[in-house]
Amino acid sequence: MSFSDYFFWISGGLVWVNIFLAVLLIFFERRDPTSTWLWIMILTFLPGIGFILYLFIGQDLSRQRLFKVKEEEDACFRHIAIKQKEQLERGKFHYVNPLFGKYEDHIKLHLRNSEAYFTQDNSVELLFTGQEKFASLLEAINKAEKYIYMEYYIFKSDNIGTKVIDALCRKASEGVAVKLLVDGMGGRGLAQRAIAKMRKAGVSVAIFFPPFVPLLSIRLNYRNHRKICIIDGKVAFLGGFNIGDEYLGRSNRFGHWRDTHIRIEGSAISSLEWRFFLDWRFAAKEEIQPCLPHLEQREGADNIGIQIVSSGPDSKWPRVKDGYLKMILAAEEKIYIETPYFIPDDSIYDALRLAGLSGLDVRVMVPSKPDYHIVYWAGMSYIGGLLEAGVKFYAYKKGFSHSKVLIADDFVSSVGTANLDIRSFKLNFEVNAFIYDETTNQMLTKRFLRDLENCEEITLESYKGRSRSTKIKESVARLLSPLL
């Protein structure tokens, strides 16, 4: 067979592969029309390459099969949420803070949308630096008596990672039940020798969607982006910090690292523990016994209201995004947002645009130093129209800003793992705390305003003055934004 024969045979095969994938996209996967047409264009104009890209970031056919079990497990928590919904509908639910009642529509949204049980006996400590977060985390680990459940997207075997590993091994050797769940792609920095060391010490380690080949994963979607740690059901941590030296500002590439984490005490921990139970059972195929929420108010507790909202490709609706959207639409005075990646879908974009046009104080803080250039360019492409609508944007200059924070007016705020981008809304597993508390809101607002001192405002004039090459890169990146 001649070279030309081989060429035509391969070309013909690629055409049929492209046709087959296009049919699957249209008739089986039921994506939104924008991403469907984008994939059809990629498969049509980039035969072969398009197929490889689809394998890495496009495959979605196994979604229902992969997460059917997880959806069934989520139903186990519904009876608690149903009971609370019935109390709210009958007007028999007692709010320890009368202001909670003003936000009952928010509470009902999360109850109905994600079975997010509302607890109002919590205390919250805000952690804004890696030094604060890791000092608090290691202190809590060292005090553990019964169990430590830890779940991270990124876990590296560097200096701080080794300190955490040593602490986990020490507690496991003391008889504490220690379980560590790490994402198969984000956790590639966790060395096999470190995993072996932990398992030898008695730490149970599980990998969420492990790579088919070590250090190589073709599944870029469906990543577990959550960062959770629960200790003895008494203390829990949630937020943007992963485990690694860069989160202490020790990276030459990023320098100072700005992030937000929360330390929780109270009944909201039960929801986080249930979240860990579902993820652990899915990844490790092992049962654990999670604690159930305290249905009664704990004596002497702080009166901070919290709902823990989880979302991912296994959920019917984009739960965290819906919470963000509700906060934006309900705001009357201000909306402050910190996000490392700003790629809003149409609903978030329009909500921010309308808020800006309505005269609300809308400010969005993004990094000036990108970690992924194509994602940064895509995000910048959305800013122009919002600047024209009165939304203010600020580029954080001191280092890298990784916080995932949304503040609305003076009472409701959200801290968690979800970025303001389509990937967090639809493709990653995320978890956020929606917090109802004036003091927490004020502290987050104070920190936001303090961070503005290290920012440069992106004005409409400076935005319009971008170079032609920058505008071209942004335009191309925006076309790919449904995939980013």
MARPA-390263 format. One record per residue (C-alpha): x, y, z. Coordinates in steps of 0.5 Angstrom, whole numbers, plus 500, padded with zeros to 3 digits. Layout:
<rs>
XYZ/...
</rs>
This chain:
<rs>
500500500/503507498/504513502/498516499/493510500/495510508/494518508/487517505/485511509/487515516/484521513/478517512/478514519/479521522/472523518/468518521/471518528/469526528/462524525/461519531/463524536/459529533/453525533/454523541/455530543/448532539/444526541/447523547/451528552/445534552/450539553/448546553/448549545/454553546/459548548/456543543/457547537/464549540/466542540/463540533/467546530/473543534/472536531/471539524/476544523/482540527/481533525/485528530/487534534/480535536/479528538/485528542/482534546/476531546/479525550/482530555/477535556/471534553/468527554/462527558/458520556/460517562/457522567/451519569/454512570/460515574/455519579/449515579/451512586/453519588/446521587/443516590/448517596/446524597/439522598/440519604/441526607/434529604/430527610/433532615/433537610/425536608/424536616/427543616/423545610/417543613/418547619/420553615/413552611/409552617/412558620/415553626/422554625/425558630/431563628/436565634/437571630/431575627/435577622/436570619/428571617/430576612/434572608/429566609/429566601/436564601/435559606/430556602/433556596/439552598/435547602/431546596/436546591/442542595/439539601/443544605/441544612/441551615/445551622/445557627/450555632/456556629/463560630/467562624/474564624/477567618/484565616/487570610/494567610/498561609/501562616/495563619/491557616/497552617/498554624/491553626/490546622/497543625/494545632/487542631/491536628/495535634/489535638/485530635/483524639/478520635/479522627/481526622/478527615/482531610/480532603/484536598/485538591/492539591/497536596/504537595/510533598/514539600/516542606/509544609/506538606/511534609/509537616/502535615/504528613/508527619/503530623/498525620/502519621/503521628/496521630/495515626/500511630/496514636/490510634/486516631/483514625/486518619/483519612/486523606/483524600/486527594/484529587/488524582/490530578/491536583/495531587/500529583/505533587/504528593/510523592/508515592/513514598/509519602/503515600/507509602/509512609/502514611/499508609/505504613/503509619/496507619/493513615/488511609/489514603/484514597/485518590/479521587/479519579/486516579/490517573/491511568/498512568/502515574/503522573/498522567/491523567/486524561/480526565/481534566/474534567/470532574/476534578/475534586/477541587/474541595/479543600/476540607/478538614/474535619/477533626/473529631/466533629/469539633/473543628/473544621/477547615/474550608/476555603/481556598/488554601/491547598/497544601/503546599/509551600/506556595/500557599/505560604/508565599/514561598/513560590/518564586/513564580/507567585/511570591/506573596/499568596/493571598/487567600/481566604/480560609/475559615/475555621/468552623/466550630/458548630/453544627/455546620/461541621/456535620/454537613/462538611/463531614/457528610/460531604/467528606/463521607/460521600/466523597/470518601/465512599/465514592/473514591/475509596/469504596/469504604/464506609/465510614/460513620/459520619/455524624/448527623/447534625/445537631/437538630/437543637/441549638/447548642/448551649/453557649/454557642/455563637/449565633/452564626/448561621/451557616/449553610/454548607/453547599/456542595/456542587/459538581/457535575/453530579/448535581/442537577/443544578/449548579/448549586/454554588/453558582/445559584/447561591/452566588/447568583/441569589/446573593/448578587/440579585/438580592/443585594/441592595/447596596/454592595/457586592/464585593/467579589/474576590/476570585/482568581/478566575/473570572/469567567/462568568/456564564/451569561/446569568/452571572/454576567/447579566/446579574/453583575/451588569/444589572/447591579/452595576/447599572/442599578/447603582/450598586/457598589/460592585/467591585/471585583/478583585/482579580/489577580/494581575/499575575/496569571/497562573/494560566/494565561/489563556/484563562/486570564/485572557/478569557/477573563/479579561/475579555/468579559/471586563/469591558/462590558/461590565/466596566/461600561/455598566/459601572/462595575/469596578/475591577/481591581/488587579/491585585/499587585/502584591/502577589/497572587/490572589/486566590/480567594/474565593/469570596/463573595/460579600/453582599/450588603/452587610/450580612/450574607/457572605/460566601/467563602/469556599/472553593/468555587/471560583/467565579/468561572/464556568/469550570/467551578/460552576/459545572/465541571/469541578/466538585/466544589/463546596/462553599/459556606/454561605/454565612/449569615/453574620/454581620/461580624/463575619/461580613/464586616/471582617/471580610/469587607/475590611/480585609/477586601/478594602/485593605/487588599/484594595/490598597/495593593/491593587/491597581/484599578/482597571/479603568/475603562/480608559/486603560/482597558/480600551/488602551/490594550/494592545/491589538/495583540/492582547/485583544/486578539/488573544/482575549/477574543/480567541/480565549/473567550/471562544/474557548/471559555/466554555/471549556/476552561/
</rs>
